[in-house]
């Protein structure tokens, strides 16, 4: 479970970052 969490954390962070970037671009 620790391995899965270490693998999922950066993936989820990357997805959230891309979603935030897209949201900010749409606001302009």
C-alpha positions in Angstrom: 0.0 0.0 0.0 2.9 2.3 0.7 4.3 1.7 -2.8 0.9 2.5 -4.4 0.6 5.7 -2.3 4.1 6.8 -3.3 3.2 6.2 -7.0 -0.3 7.8 -6.9 0.6 11.0 -5.0 2.7 12.6 -7.9 0.2 11.4 -10.5 -2.7 13.0 -8.6 -0.7 16.1 -8.0 0.1 16.4 -11.7 -3.6 15.9 -12.7 -4.7 18.6 -10.2 -2.0 20.9 -11.4 -3.1 20.5 -15.1 -6.7 21.0 -14.1 -5.9 24.2 -12.2 -3.8 25.5 -15.2 -6.7 24.8 -17.6 -9.2 26.5 -15.2 -7.0 29.6 -14.9 -6.6 29.8 -18.7 -10.4 29.6 -19.1 -10.9 32.5 -16.7 -8.8 35.0 -18.8 
